[in-house]
Amino acid sequence: MTASSTIVEMLKTAPCQHVPVLIVGGGQGGLSLSYLLKQQGIDHLVLEKNRIGHSWRNERWDSFCLVTPNRQCRLPGYDYARDYGGSDPHGFMLKDEIVSFLEGYAALVQPPVREGVAVTGVSPLAGGGFEVRSTDGIYTADKVIIAISGYHIPIVPRAGAAMPSSLLQVQSLDYRNPQDLPAGEILVVGSGQSGCQIAEDLHLAGRKVHLAVGDAPRAPRMYRGRDSTDWLEEMGHYDMPVEDHPSSEKVRQNENHYLTGRDGGREIDLRKFAQQGMKLYGMLAGIEGQTVRFQPDLSHHLDAADATYLRIRNTIDAYIERAGIDAPVEAPYQPCWAPAEEPLELDLAAANISTVIWCTGFRMDFSFIDVPVFDGRGYPAHNRGVSAHEGLYFIGLPWLHTWGSGRFAGVARDAEHIVEDIAASLRLTERRAALG
């Protein structure tokens, strides 16, 4: 019998431990839920695959920082300034401070957590509730909350398999700093938040960067005297539920706008990078030997990103005018660079490319959940995190309910809604039991 089959047999015969509520994941979502469940006096258990703060600590580059201001870091019972003692509400926490913030919250919550325990399966029980299989044994639970965000498996285009084996290929979550990479020029594939910020990190370190640009939009940082997030929050944009968004549920598939909180916060304009020597290309089209081919869509993507940038500025302008706010006027935006012709090929050897960094997004992987609540893309059917299957919940997904659902800014509201639903359900069960 193999070691893996021995473990399976042990799990089959291991006694089950029952908990009313089991939370899968000990990040900001899981901790927020634990705090609120404690407030309600509801017994629960958190299973965390790694260690609290793992993704912030181990899956971000060294210079990583938030792109939303610190003042938006507010979890149930824990505010950045009031409770954490942060002194820079309009700044952007670096990676180590984010970890410290989360560890401070965990110290406050003191959740019933088992770290280093991976959940391998969730299945409904015939009489209601769930069986939860884990590396720590088998549990049963009346309610299960999946609190593991939606960024699980890095996506690499199929063409990536054809990259020469001599190149170092790095996923965005494995990138740490320019010094760790071998000498030579670097190809970054993807221009979402991670791709743009990693390209900037390399560029500022003096590394020669080639960037394959995708369809992510960009956003202003400071505009008319305030951070754009201040304006948008004041306008109620971050309170807009997904069903009221012009794109409705399709917004959940959108790329995040790129900008940065680095050095106090600034915009990212890929045209400026090009002016400074960064080589820009369209989307990756294919690889043949040492030649990488690109789509002829660089100008299209740059223009589309600018169009979103200007649309946000125009929305803020209209709000300022309606409200009669006295705010400084900004000069009209003028593109500083445009490609004279679009490069469609890159000779990896001739350009001395040593490293390819894949920043092409992630896909969800809820395959361990054997409950029929997922659509064809693997996305769970839910209403504000309450799934279509009684007792199964989700939190931390982008646009679960509002823009802030996948961020520190909005996870508290989602956690409150889920815990209220759980508390009401448990009270109803108790009343029914009392009535016989």
Residue pairs with C-beta under 8 A, 6 or more apart in sequence:
1 9
11 133
11 137
11 138
14 137
14 138
15 137
16 131
16 137
16 138
16 139
16 140
17 137
17 138
17 139
17 140
18 139
18 140
18 141
19 43
19 44
19 45
19 139
19 140
19 141
20 42
20 43
20 44
20 141
20 142
20 143
20 426
21 37
21 42
21 43
21 44
21 45
21 141
21 142
21 143
21 144
21 145
21 422
22 44
22 45
22 47
22 130
22 132
22 139
22 141
22 143
22 144
22 145
23 30
23 33
23 34
23 44
23 45
23 46
23 47
23 144
23 145
23 147
24 30
24 47
24 119
24 122
24 132
24 144
24 145
24 146
24 147
24 148
25 46
25 47
25 48
25 49
25 146
25 147
25 148
25 149
25 396
26 46
26 47
26 48
26 52
26 106
26 111
26 113
26 115
26 147
27 52
27 53
27 55
27 102
27 147
27 148
27 149
27 396
28 75
28 102
28 105
28 396
28 408
28 411
29 147
29 149
29 395
29 396
29 411
29 414
29 415
30 46
30 48
30 111
30 145
30 147
30 395
31 46
31 52
31 75
31 102
31 105
31 106
31 109
31 111
32 75
32 76
32 395
32 411
32 412
32 415
33 44
33 145
33 147
33 395
33 415
33 418
33 419
34 44
34 46
34 109
34 111
34 112
34 113
35 75
35 76
35 77
35 78
35 108
35 109
35 111
35 415
36 76
36 415
36 416
36 419
37 44
37 419
37 422
38 109
39 76
40 419
40 423
42 419
42 422
42 423
42 426
44 112
45 112
45 113
45 114
45 139
46 111
46 112
46 113
46 114
47 113
47 114
47 117
47 118
47 119
47 132
47 134
47 136
48 54
48 113
48 114
48 115
48 116
48 117
49 116
49 117
49 118
49 119
50 58
50 115
50 116
51 57
51 115
51 116
52 102
52 103
52 106
52 113
52 115
53 99
53 102
53 103
53 106
55 149
56 95
56 98
56 99
56 102
57 95
57 99
59 173
59 174
60 95
60 173
61 95
61 175
61 176
61 177
61 197
61 198
61 201
62 95
62 176
62 177
63 94
63 95
63 177
63 201
63 262
64 94
64 95
64 197
65 92
65 93
65 94
65 95
65 260
65 261
65 262
66 73
66 92
66 93
66 98
66 261
66 408
67 92
67 193
67 259
67 260
67 261
68 92
68 229
68 261
68 407
68 408
68 409
69 89
69 90
69 91
69 92
69 227
69 229
69 230
69 261
69 265
70 80
70 86
70 88
70 89
70 90
70 91
70 92
70 93
71 80
71 81
71 89
71 90
72 80
72 229
72 233
72 404
72 407
72 408
72 409
73 79
73 80
73 84
73 86
73 93
73 101
73 408
73 409
74 80
74 408
74 409
74 412
75 105
75 408
75 411
75 412
76 412
76 415
76 416
77 83
77 108
77 109
78 84
78 104
78 105
78 108
80 86
80 89
80 101
81 87
81 89
83 104
83 108
84 101
84 104
84 105
86 93
86 101
90 227
91 261
91 264
91 265
92 261
92 262
92 264
92 265
93 101
93 261
106 113
114 136
116 135
117 134
117 135
117 136
118 134
118 135
119 132
119 133
119 134
119 368
120 133
120 134
120 135
120 368
121 131
121 132
121 133
121 368
121 369
121 370
122 130
122 131
122 132
122 133
122 144
122 146
122 368
122 369
122 370
122 371
122 392
123 130
123 131
123 133
123 370
123 371
124 130
124 131
124 370
124 371
124 389
125 131
125 140
128 142
128 390
128 391
129 140
129 141
129 142
129 143
129 391
130 140
130 141
130 142
130 143
130 144
130 371
130 391
130 392
131 138
131 139
131 140
132 138
132 139
132 140
132 141
132 144
142 391
142 426
142 429
143 391
143 392
143 393
143 422
143 425
143 426
144 391
144 392
144 393
145 393
145 394
145 395
145 418
146 366
146 369
146 380
146 392
146 393
146 394
146 395
147 394
147 395
147 396
148 396
149 396
149 397
149 406
150 362
150 364
150 396
150 397
150 398
150 406
151 362
151 364
152 362
152 363
152 364
152 365
153 362
153 363
153 364
153 365
154 171
154 172
154 173
154 358
154 360
154 361
154 362
155 358
155 360
155 361
155 362
155 363
156 171
156 358
156 360
157 189
157 284
157 360
159 284
159 285
159 286
159 287
160 169
160 189
160 287
160 356
160 358
162 286
162 287
162 288
163 169
163 287
163 356
164 289
164 290
164 348
167 348
167 353
167 354
167 355
167 356
168 181
168 182
168 354
168 355
168 356
169 355
169 356
169 357
169 358
170 181
170 355
170 356
170 357
170 358
171 357
171 358
172 190
172 194
172 195
172 198
172 357
172 358
172 359
175 198
175 357
177 201
177 205
178 201
178 202
178 205
178 207
179 205
181 202
181 207
181 354
181 355
182 354
182 355
183 354
184 352
184 353
184 354
184 355
185 207
185 208
185 209
185 210
185 351
185 352
185 353
185 354
186 202
186 207
186 208
186 209
186 210
186 353
186 354
186 355
186 356
186 357
187 209
187 210
187 211
187 212
187 292
187 346
187 348
187 353
187 355
187 356
187 357
188 195
188 198
188 199
188 202
188 209
188 210
188 211
188 212
188 356
188 357
188 359
189 195
189 212
189 284
189 356
189 357
189 358
189 359
189 360
190 212
190 214
190 358
190 359
190 360
190 361
191 199
191 211
191 212
191 213
191 214
191 216
191 258
191 270
191 301
191 359
192 214
192 216
192 255
192 256
192 258
192 359
192 361
193 216
193 256
193 257
193 258
193 259
194 359
195 211
195 214
195 216
195 258
195 357
195 359
195 360
196 216
196 258
196 260
196 268
196 270
197 258
197 260
197 262
197 268
198 357
198 359
199 209
199 211
199 273
199 278
200 260
200 262
200 268
200 273
202 209
203 209
203 273
203 276
203 278
208 277
208 279
209 273
209 278
209 279
210 278
210 279
210 281
210 346
210 351
210 353
211 270
211 273
211 278
211 279
211 280
211 281
212 281
212 282
212 283
212 284
212 294
213 270
213 280
213 281
213 282
213 283
213 298
213 301
213 302
214 255
214 283
214 301
214 360
215 255
215 283
215 301
215 304
216 255
216 256
216 257
216 258
216 305
217 254
217 255
217 257
217 258
217 304
217 305
217 308
217 309
218 257
218 258
218 259
218 267
218 268
218 269
218 270
218 305
218 306
218 308
218 309
219 228
219 257
219 258
219 259
219 267
219 308
219 309
219 312
220 228
220 259
220 267
220 309
220 312
220 313
220 316
221 227
221 228
221 259
221 260
221 265
221 266
221 267
222 228
222 265
222 266
222 267
223 231
223 312
223 313
223 316
223 330
224 231
224 316
224 317
224 320
224 327
224 328
224 329
224 330
225 327
225 328
226 327
227 265
228 312
228 316
231 316
231 319
232 238
232 312
232 316
234 319
235 315
235 316
235 319
237 403
238 402
238 403
238 404
238 409
238 410
239 402
240 402
240 403
241 401
241 402
242 248
242 249
242 251
242 252
242 399
242 400
242 401
242 402
243 249
245 251
245 399
247 254
249 399
251 399
252 379
252 397
252 398
252 399
255 361
256 398
257 308
258 268
258 305
259 265
259 266
259 267
259 268
260 266
260 267
260 268
267 309
269 336
270 278
270 280
270 302
270 305
271 302
271 335
271 336
271 337
271 338
272 336
272 337
273 280
274 280
274 337
274 339
275 336
275 337
279 343
279 346
280 298
280 302
280 339
281 294
281 298
281 342
281 343
281 344
281 346
282 294
282 295
282 296
282 297
282 298
282 300
282 301
282 342
282 344
283 294
283 295
283 297
283 301
284 292
284 293
284 294
284 295
285 293
285 294
285 295
285 344
286 292
286 293
287 293
290 347
290 348
290 349
290 350
291 345
291 346
291 347
291 348
292 345
292 346
292 348
293 344
293 345
294 342
294 343
294 344
294 345
294 346
296 342
296 344
297 342
298 339
298 342
298 343
299 338
299 339
299 342
302 335
302 338
302 339
306 333
306 335
309 333
310 333
313 330
313 333
319 325
320 327
346 353
363 378
364 377
364 378
364 379
365 378
366 374
366 378
366 380
367 378
369 392
371 387
371 389
371 392
372 389
373 380
373 381
373 382
373 387
373 388
373 389
373 392
374 380
374 381
375 381
380 387
380 394
380 397
381 387
381 388
382 388
382 393
382 394
382 400
384 400
384 401
384 414
384 417
384 418
385 393
385 394
385 395
385 397
385 400
385 401
385 414
385 417
385 418
386 393
386 417
386 418
386 421
387 393
387 394
390 425
391 425
393 418
393 421
393 422
394 400
395 405
395 411
395 414
395 415
395 418
396 405
396 406
396 411
396 414
397 405
397 406
398 405
398 406
399 405
399 406
400 406
400 414
401 410
401 413
401 414
401 417
402 410
402 413
403 409
403 410
404 410
404 411
404 413
405 411
405 414
